[in-house]
């Protein structure tokens, strides 16, 4: 009974790392990273002093509690998927840390309801791998797990345990991976962002780097624009020529355009007080766009989505699609509505 995250739509054969913001590159120094939040008295913040890869890592501190935890957003996952890469990198110089772990909690519902089991990778007290507190980065060996047929969503927890709660200790986490076993490297390019994930069956290495772009706030009232925002796009009307690598993420003139978008809620925007986003819907629902978990009163994002728009009339005419997002809040205004319009254009004929 295991778990995973929302796949890139229409690209099921590609290797996918399901951990949201897995390298903590969607970060601002000394604030919690996007898609992650500390649990209880623990503290979680972005740290750019010494990342394992990229610019930032997650600095998790226990604030004098025995176990410190940071949890991710809820992520939709495909059932019955082999996760061959389940690991993370950590570093700590705190000698009282006796265990570090990355846990995947699985659920039968797509919104992280209906507990269905857990799987963990880690080092120290409950694991075969010994823990190191030498202050250097250490990457754990892969753990293989199978998401069972009843699992439809997962939430990740990065944690550490100390031998005594008297001291305040810090553990840094980076390069979290919970990836399927497809022997494929896929690169998803968003305007101002690139995410690359490589996984090979039987291999012991896999790398993921992600840099996220600024958000597009939509076209609603300024007082409610922070309710739902979008990463990877700069406007609500997107035109793309089939095969243009600048906007078509499948990279081929194959009769379809794949638009990469990520949906976020409760982002910090000037002139908008988010309160709590109580609900979020995207229609048409058949696109199965990964949405962040709600209710949410702090910034959160869903997994990247690939919205596929086919050309019409055997590839001779443009194809169009639109997606409507409605977010509701317990603040004022009560509602934000945004529409994204996508247009796929045939390549020029020689």
C-alpha positions as CSV (number, residue, x, y, z in Angstrom):
1,X,0.0,0.0,0.0
2,X,1.9,3.0,-1.3
3,X,1.6,6.3,-2.9
4,X,2.8,8.9,-5.4
5,X,1.9,12.3,-7.0
6,X,0.0,13.9,-9.9
7,X,1.6,12.8,-13.2
8,X,2.2,15.1,-16.1
9,X,-1.0,14.6,-18.1
10,X,-0.8,12.8,-21.4
11,X,2.7,11.6,-20.7
12,X,2.2,8.4,-18.7
13,X,5.2,6.6,-20.1
14,X,7.7,9.2,-18.8
15,X,9.5,9.0,-15.5
16,X,7.8,11.2,-12.9
17,X,9.0,12.4,-9.6
18,X,5.9,12.8,-7.5
19,X,7.3,14.8,-4.6
20,X,6.1,18.4,-5.0
21,X,8.9,21.0,-5.0
22,X,11.3,18.1,-4.5
23,X,14.5,20.2,-4.7
24,X,12.9,23.1,-2.7
25,X,13.8,25.5,-5.6
26,X,10.4,27.2,-5.3
27,X,11.7,29.1,-2.2
28,X,12.3,32.4,-0.5
29,X,15.1,32.5,2.1
30,X,13.9,31.9,5.6
31,X,10.3,31.3,4.7
32,X,8.5,27.9,4.3
33,X,9.0,26.4,0.8
34,X,6.1,26.2,-1.6
35,X,4.0,23.0,-1.1
36,X,5.4,22.2,2.3
37,X,4.4,23.2,5.9
38,X,5.8,22.4,9.3
39,X,3.8,20.2,11.7
40,X,3.1,21.3,15.2
41,X,5.9,23.1,17.0
42,X,8.5,22.2,14.3
43,X,9.8,24.9,12.0
44,X,10.5,24.6,8.2
45,X,12.2,27.2,6.1
46,X,14.1,27.6,2.9
47,X,17.9,27.8,3.3
48,X,20.3,28.9,0.6
49,X,23.5,28.5,2.5
50,X,24.6,25.0,1.4
51,X,22.1,23.1,-0.9
52,X,22.9,19.6,-2.1
53,X,21.8,20.6,-5.6
54,X,20.3,23.8,-6.9
55,X,20.0,26.9,-4.7
56,X,17.9,25.9,-1.7
57,X,17.3,23.1,0.8
58,X,14.7,22.6,3.5
59,X,15.9,23.4,7.0
60,X,13.8,21.6,9.5
61,X,14.2,22.3,13.2
62,X,12.5,20.6,16.1
63,X,12.0,23.6,18.5
64,X,12.6,21.3,21.5
65,X,10.2,18.5,20.5
66,X,11.4,14.9,20.0
67,X,10.1,14.5,16.5
68,X,10.1,17.3,13.8
69,X,8.0,17.0,10.7
70,X,7.2,18.9,7.5
71,X,4.3,17.8,5.3
72,X,3.8,18.3,1.6
73,X,0.6,19.1,-0.3
74,X,-1.7,16.3,-1.2
75,X,-0.7,14.8,-4.6
76,X,-2.9,12.7,-6.9
77,X,-1.1,9.5,-8.1
78,X,-1.8,6.7,-10.6
79,X,-2.7,3.4,-8.9
80,X,-0.6,0.2,-9.4
81,X,2.6,2.0,-10.2
82,X,6.1,0.7,-9.4
83,X,8.2,3.4,-7.5
84,X,11.8,2.3,-8.0
85,X,13.3,5.6,-6.8
86,X,12.3,6.5,-3.2
87,X,15.1,8.4,-1.4
88,X,16.4,11.8,-0.4
89,X,19.5,13.7,0.7
90,X,20.1,15.0,4.2
91,X,22.8,16.7,6.3
92,X,23.0,17.5,10.0
93,X,25.7,18.3,12.5
94,X,23.4,17.7,15.5
95,X,24.8,14.6,17.3
96,X,21.4,14.0,19.1
97,X,19.6,13.2,15.8
98,X,19.0,9.5,15.8
99,X,16.7,9.1,12.7
100,X,15.9,10.9,9.5
101,X,13.1,9.8,7.1
102,X,10.9,10.5,4.1
103,X,7.5,8.9,4.5
104,X,4.8,8.5,1.9
105,X,1.3,8.2,3.4
106,X,-1.2,6.7,0.9
107,X,-4.9,7.3,0.6
108,X,-7.9,5.8,-1.3
109,X,-9.3,9.2,-2.1
110,X,-7.8,11.7,-4.5
111,X,-7.9,14.4,-1.8
112,X,-5.8,12.5,0.8
113,X,-8.8,11.0,2.6
114,X,-9.2,7.3,3.4
115,X,-5.8,6.2,4.9
116,X,-4.3,3.3,3.0
117,X,-0.8,2.6,4.4
118,X,2.6,4.1,4.5
119,X,6.1,3.6,3.2
120,X,9.4,5.2,4.4
121,X,13.0,5.7,3.3
122,X,15.5,6.8,5.9
123,X,18.5,6.3,8.1
124,X,19.0,5.7,11.8
125,X,17.0,4.0,14.5
126,X,14.2,2.4,12.4
127,X,16.2,1.8,9.2
128,X,19.1,-0.5,8.1
129,X,21.1,2.5,6.8
130,X,23.2,4.1,9.6
131,X,22.7,7.8,10.3
132,X,25.6,10.3,9.8
133,X,25.8,13.6,11.8
134,X,29.1,14.9,10.3
135,X,27.5,17.9,8.7
136,X,27.9,16.7,5.1
137,X,25.3,15.7,2.6
138,X,24.3,12.1,2.4
139,X,22.0,10.5,-0.2
140,X,20.2,7.4,0.8
141,X,20.0,4.2,-1.4
142,X,16.9,3.6,-3.4
143,X,13.9,1.9,-1.8
144,X,11.5,0.2,-4.2
145,X,7.7,0.2,-3.5
146,X,4.5,-0.5,-5.3
147,X,1.4,1.7,-5.2
148,X,-1.5,-0.6,-4.9
149,X,-4.7,-0.4,-7.0
150,X,-6.7,1.4,-4.3
151,X,-4.3,4.2,-3.8
152,X,-5.2,7.5,-5.5
153,X,-3.3,10.2,-3.6
154,X,-0.3,10.6,-1.3
155,X,1.2,13.1,1.1
156,X,4.9,13.2,2.0
157,X,6.5,13.8,5.4
158,X,10.1,14.8,5.9
159,X,11.0,14.1,9.5
160,X,13.8,13.6,12.1
161,X,13.9,12.3,15.6
162,X,16.3,13.3,18.4
163,X,17.4,11.4,21.5
164,X,16.4,14.2,23.8
165,X,13.9,17.1,23.2
166,X,15.9,19.5,25.3
167,X,18.0,20.8,22.5
168,X,16.9,22.5,19.3
169,X,18.4,20.6,16.3
170,X,18.4,21.2,12.6
171,X,18.3,18.7,9.7
172,X,18.5,19.9,6.0
173,X,16.6,17.9,3.4
174,X,17.1,18.1,-0.4
175,X,16.5,16.2,-3.7
176,X,13.5,14.2,-2.4
177,X,12.5,11.5,-4.9
178,X,9.5,9.2,-5.2
179,X,9.7,8.3,-8.9
180,X,8.3,5.6,-11.2
181,X,10.5,3.1,-12.9
182,X,10.1,4.2,-16.5
183,X,13.5,4.2,-18.3
184,X,12.9,7.6,-19.8
185,X,14.3,11.1,-19.2
186,X,11.7,13.8,-19.6
187,X,12.1,17.6,-19.5
188,X,9.1,19.8,-18.9
189,X,9.8,23.4,-19.9
190,X,7.6,26.3,-18.6
191,X,8.3,29.9,-19.4
192,X,11.1,30.7,-17.0
193,X,11.3,27.2,-15.6
194,X,12.8,23.8,-16.4
195,X,12.2,20.5,-14.6
196,X,14.2,17.4,-15.6
197,X,13.7,13.9,-14.1
198,X,15.7,10.8,-15.0
199,X,14.9,7.3,-13.8
200,X,16.3,3.9,-15.1
201,X,15.1,0.5,-13.9
202,X,17.8,-1.1,-11.7
203,X,19.9,2.0,-11.6
204,X,21.1,3.5,-8.3
205,X,21.1,7.1,-9.4
206,X,18.4,9.6,-10.4
207,X,18.4,13.3,-10.5
208,X,15.7,15.9,-10.4
209,X,16.1,19.7,-10.7
210,X,13.3,22.2,-10.8
211,X,13.2,26.0,-11.1
212,X,9.8,27.5,-11.0
213,X,8.6,30.7,-12.7
214,X,6.6,33.6,-11.3
215,X,2.9,33.1,-11.0
216,X,0.2,34.5,-13.4
217,X,-2.5,35.8,-11.1
218,X,-5.4,35.5,-13.6
219,X,-7.7,38.3,-14.7
220,X,-10.2,38.6,-11.8
221,X,-10.5,41.2,-9.2
222,X,-7.2,42.3,-7.6
223,X,-8.8,41.6,-4.2
224,X,-9.2,37.9,-5.0
225,X,-6.4,37.2,-7.5
226,X,-4.4,35.4,-4.8
227,X,-7.0,32.7,-4.3
228,X,-5.9,30.8,-7.4
229,X,-2.8,31.6,-9.5
230,X,-0.9,29.8,-12.3
231,X,2.8,28.9,-12.8
232,X,4.3,28.4,-16.3
233,X,2.2,30.9,-18.2
234,X,2.3,34.7,-18.5
235,X,-1.2,35.3,-19.9
236,X,-4.7,33.7,-19.9
237,X,-4.6,33.3,-23.7
238,X,-1.9,31.0,-25.0
239,X,-1.1,30.3,-28.7
240,X,1.4,27.7,-29.6
241,X,2.6,26.2,-32.9
242,X,2.7,22.4,-32.9
243,X,6.3,21.4,-32.2
244,X,7.6,24.7,-31.0
245,X,9.8,23.8,-28.0
246,X,9.2,27.2,-26.4
247,X,5.6,26.3,-25.6
248,X,4.9,22.7,-26.8
249,X,6.4,20.5,-24.1
250,X,6.1,17.3,-26.1
251,X,8.7,18.8,-28.4
252,X,7.3,17.3,-31.6
253,X,5.1,18.4,-34.5
254,X,2.7,15.5,-33.9
255,X,-0.7,17.0,-34.2
256,X,-1.0,18.1,-30.6
257,X,0.3,20.9,-28.4
258,X,1.1,20.2,-24.7
259,X,0.9,23.2,-22.5
260,X,2.6,23.0,-19.1
261,X,0.8,24.7,-16.2
262,X,0.8,24.4,-12.4
263,X,-2.1,25.6,-10.3
264,X,-1.5,27.3,-7.0
265,X,-3.7,28.7,-4.2
266,X,-3.2,31.2,-1.4
267,X,-0.2,33.0,-2.9
268,X,1.1,36.2,-1.5
269,X,-0.1,39.1,-3.8
270,X,-0.2,42.8,-3.1
271,X,-3.8,44.0,-2.4
272,X,-5.2,40.5,-1.8
273,X,-6.0,39.0,1.6
274,X,-6.5,35.3,1.0
275,X,-7.9,34.2,4.4
276,X,-8.7,30.5,3.7
277,X,-9.3,29.1,0.2
278,X,-12.1,26.7,1.0
279,X,-12.7,25.1,-2.4
280,X,-11.2,25.0,-5.9
281,X,-12.6,23.4,-9.0
282,X,-11.3,23.1,-12.6
283,X,-13.7,22.3,-15.5
284,X,-13.9,20.4,-17.6
285,X,-13.0,17.7,-15.1
286,X,-12.0,15.2,-17.7
287,X,-8.6,17.0,-18.0
288,X,-7.9,15.8,-14.4
289,X,-5.7,18.8,-13.7
290,X,-3.8,18.2,-10.4
291,X,-5.0,20.8,-7.9
292,X,-3.5,21.7,-4.5
293,X,-5.3,20.5,-1.4
294,X,-7.9,22.8,0.1
295,X,-8.8,24.2,2.6
296,X,-5.6,26.2,2.4
297,X,-4.6,29.4,4.1
298,X,-0.9,29.2,3.2
299,X,0.7,29.0,-0.3
300,X,0.3,25.6,-1.9
301,X,0.6,24.2,-5.5
302,X,-0.5,21.1,-7.3
303,X,1.8,19.0,-9.4
304,X,2.6,20.2,-13.0
305,X,-0.1,19.4,-15.5
306,X,0.2,19.0,-19.3
307,X,-2.9,20.2,-21.0
308,X,-3.0,18.6,-24.5
309,X,-4.8,20.4,-27.3
310,X,-5.1,18.5,-30.6
311,X,-5.2,20.1,-34.0
312,X,-8.4,19.8,-36.0
313,X,-9.2,18.4,-39.4
314,X,-6.3,16.1,-39.7
315,X,-3.8,18.7,-38.5
316,X,-4.8,21.4,-40.9
317,X,-6.8,23.6,-38.6
318,X,-6.1,25.1,-35.1
319,X,-7.3,23.3,-32.0
320,X,-8.7,25.1,-29.0
321,X,-9.4,24.4,-25.4
322,X,-10.4,26.4,-22.3
323,X,-10.3,25.6,-18.6
324,X,-12.3,27.4,-16.0
325,X,-11.1,27.7,-12.4
326,X,-13.4,28.7,-9.5
327,X,-11.9,29.3,-6.1
328,X,-13.9,30.2,-3.0
329,X,-12.7,31.8,0.2
330,X,-14.1,32.5,3.7
331,X,-12.8,36.0,3.3
332,X,-14.0,38.8,1.0
333,X,-14.5,38.6,-1.9
334,X,-16.0,35.1,-1.6
335,X,-15.1,33.9,-5.1
336,X,-12.5,34.1,-7.8
337,X,-13.1,32.9,-11.4
338,X,-10.4,32.6,-14.0
339,X,-10.5,31.1,-17.5
340,X,-7.3,29.9,-19.4
341,X,-7.6,29.6,-23.1
342,X,-5.2,27.4,-25.2
343,X,-4.8,27.4,-29.0
344,X,-2.7,24.9,-30.9
345,X,-1.7,26.2,-34.4
346,X,-0.4,23.9,-37.3
347,X,3.2,24.5,-38.3
348,X,3.9,26.4,-41.4
349,X,3.9,24.3,-44.6
350,X,7.1,24.4,-46.7
